[in-house]
């Protein structure tokens, strides 16, 4: 289930994670689950540049990915 973070909390977490391509894989053929979506506050133009934090359900490793 996706959780809500403030923009500051999200950025702090996202800057510490490695990037992975959208629909990238971890631990073989396991699809990653989206756990956080970048909050967009008062910026509808930023929607196309939005990213998310995904997590492998097997090893629990988290990555930043384009949305």
MARVO-15938 format. One record per residue (C-alpha): x, y, z. Coordinates in steps of 0.001 Angstrom, whole numbers, plus 524288, in hexadecimal, padded with zeros to 5 digits. Example, Ala and Ser with C-alpha at 12.3 -4.5 7.8 and 13.67 -1.06 7.14 Angstrom:
<nodes>
8300C7EE6C81E78;835667FBDC81BE4;
</nodes>
This chain:
<nodes>
800008000080000;8054180D4E7FC38;80862816818077A;8080482570807BC;8140982DB680A5C;8162383C4880A2A;81E66841707FEFC;829DF843AC80859;828F5835E280DFE;827FB8301B8005E;833D6837827FB27;83BEF833E380705;839128257E804C5;83A2E826007F5EE;847BB82C457F61B;84D38820B47FDBA;8483C8162F7F45F;84DB4811037E794;845FF8133A7DB1E;83FEE808367D35F;8395D8089B7C610;82A788083B7C5DA;825B17FA317C699;833807F6407CA63;835E17E9727D150;83C917E5887DDF0;83F297D79C7E2A1;83CB37D1D47D528;82F047D2F67CF90;828517D9657DB25;820AE7E5BE7D7CD;823097F0FD7E113;817D67F6BE7E8F7;8157C805707E9C1;815C3809647F807;816ED818527F705;81337821A17EC19;819CD82EDF7EB65;810958391B7F0FC;80D868442C7E797;8094D850617EE92;8037C85B427E63E;80AE88574B7DA01;80292850877CFB0;80D9C852067C5B1;8166A8494F7CDE9;80D2383DB77CC66;81449838987C062;82140838F57C7B1;81C1E8322A7D3CF;82367826997D954;820C381C717E3B6;82792813B97ED7A;8261E8054E7EACD;8297B7F97D7F30B;82CD47EB6C7EFDD;8232E7E2607F6C8;82DD57D7F47F7FF;839CA7DF037FDA4;832CB7EBAE801DB;83D007F40A7FAC5;837B9801727F6BA;83AAA809617EA72;8366F816287E421;82FA88147E7D6FA;8291A81D497CCF5;81A6A81C7B7CEC3;
</nodes>
